[in-house]
Amino acid sequence: MAGPPPQQNHFLGAPIKVVTTFGEELEGELYCYDVSGSNSFVLRRQLPNGSTSYKWVRSNVIREVQALGPPRPVDGTLPALDLKKLEERVEREANKFTNALGAGATEHAQAVFNAMARTLDCEWDKEDIMCLGVRISSPYVPESCAGGNDPVALERVQKVLQGELDKMKQMSIEGGSGSASSFSLMTSMEEDEGRKM
């Protein structure tokens, strides 16, 4: 009669080399695996610059596995977590996400906000976007920027806004990730500007 199967966790942390059915060779530490759900595992590699990379691999593409050494010793104690700090962080992130959604904002206004927020700290003030103390009002073009105590901030916001609008227009013309509706929004916005001039 055979003994009990070896503990699966025994292999965690072991350096392994994997050859896929595509001929790709992967090396790293067996970080985790899931044999009952996704039938996959994750390899972890320490890069020379000090960062860590992870590679998720489905088990059905594995042709060969070779152990390159024993698992590294694992310290069984986990570091303590400051739950108060963790709760505060979660709350900050939730507020940040909530503040990024403009209540009643048009699709164009939300697209402008999202584009600006990639570069600058932005928040909604009713239907206006606030960046660096500068108010961006509808139709969300550089000429609709006002306020702020710093003329350099106003110029910076206008410059970033113009660049983001140019990118959005180019993407919609090229049929990139911009949708036809964003192109029609940009076109109608330009027509509105023409009527104002």
Residue pairs with C-beta under 8 A, 6 or more apart in sequence:
8 33
8 35
10 71
11 30
11 71
12 30
12 31
12 32
12 33
12 71
12 74
13 29
13 30
13 31
13 71
13 72
13 74
14 29
14 30
14 67
14 68
14 69
14 70
14 71
14 72
15 27
15 28
15 29
15 30
15 67
15 68
15 69
15 72
16 27
16 28
16 29
16 30
16 43
16 65
16 66
16 67
16 68
17 25
17 26
17 27
17 65
17 66
17 68
18 25
18 26
18 27
18 43
18 57
18 62
18 64
18 65
18 66
19 25
19 26
19 62
19 63
19 64
19 65
19 66
20 26
20 57
20 61
20 62
20 63
21 61
21 62
21 63
22 61
26 43
26 55
26 57
27 43
27 45
27 68
28 43
28 44
28 45
28 55
29 43
29 44
29 45
29 72
30 41
30 42
30 43
30 71
31 41
31 42
31 43
31 44
31 54
32 41
32 42
33 40
33 41
33 42
34 40
34 41
35 59
38 58
39 58
39 59
39 60
40 56
40 57
40 58
40 59
41 56
41 57
41 59
42 54
42 55
42 56
42 57
43 54
43 55
43 57
44 52
44 53
44 54
45 52
45 53
45 54
45 55
46 52
47 53
99 123
99 124
100 113
100 114
100 117
100 122
100 124
101 110
101 124
102 109
102 110
102 113
102 124
102 127
102 129
103 124
104 127
105 113
105 124
105 127
106 185
107 181
107 182
107 185
108 140
108 182
108 185
108 186
108 189
109 127
109 129
109 138
109 140
111 168
111 182
111 185
112 129
112 136
112 140
112 161
112 164
112 165
112 168
113 122
113 124
113 129
115 164
115 167
115 168
116 122
116 129
116 131
116 136
116 157
116 160
116 161
116 164
119 160
119 164
120 131
120 132
120 156
120 157
120 160
121 131
121 132
122 129
122 130
122 131
123 129
123 130
124 130
125 135
127 137
127 138
128 135
128 136
128 137
128 138
129 135
129 136
129 140
130 136
131 157
131 160
132 148
132 150
132 153
132 156
132 157
133 147
133 148
133 149
133 150
133 153
134 145
134 146
134 147
134 148
134 153
134 154
134 157
135 145
135 146
135 147
135 148
136 144
136 145
136 157
136 161
137 144
137 145
137 146
138 144
139 189
139 192
139 193
140 161
140 165
140 189
141 161
141 162
141 165
141 189
141 193
142 158
142 159
142 161
142 162
145 154
145 157
145 158
145 161
146 154
147 154
148 154
148 157
165 186
168 178
168 182
168 186
169 183
169 186
170 176
171 177
171 178
171 182
172 178
172 179
172 180
172 182
172 183
172 186
173 183
